[in-house]
Amino acid sequence: TIPFDKGLLGHSDADVLVHAACDALLGAAGMGDIGERFPDTDPRYRGADSIDLLRTVYTNIGKEGWALVNLDATIFAQAPKMTPHKEGMVGRMADCMAVERHRINIKATTTEGLGAIGHGDGIAAMCVALLRSATTTNDL
């Protein structure tokens, strides 16, 4: 939770960063996307805690033989400032997936007042995940 006078709307808890992380992990594993796994037409996911969705995604890619090498994320938000919260976000995501914190990197930027994000009408996030075969003994 980041204190701010505005909030995000979504079928689940609208955690943009964690949703992007789920999509990156699923995509890297060739397992579709978050909308296929947790459709917004399914009432079971209304108000869901996105960290629980991330835990499920990471468990499922693990069952398919994948492990995280790293996850690199960028949050686009004019406000609130994300930098003071990045360490906590990294810790929460790493704990959720039971991976070392150095495997997750979170950056934050603004759009310098441009577009809907720059006008404070929303935020966005993009993530890239690198996976390795969980059966590989070579730790990158």
Secondary structure as UniProt FT lines:
FT   HELIX           16..28
FT   TURN            29..30
FT   HELIX           34..37
FT   TURN            40..41
FT   HELIX           43..45
FT   TURN            46..47
FT   HELIX           50..63
FT   TURN            64..65
FT   STRAND          66..76
FT   HELIX           83..85
FT   HELIX           86..97
FT   HELIX           101..103
FT   STRAND          104..109
FT   TURN            112..113
FT   HELIX           115..118
FT   TURN            119..120
FT   STRAND          124..133
FT   TURN            134..135
//
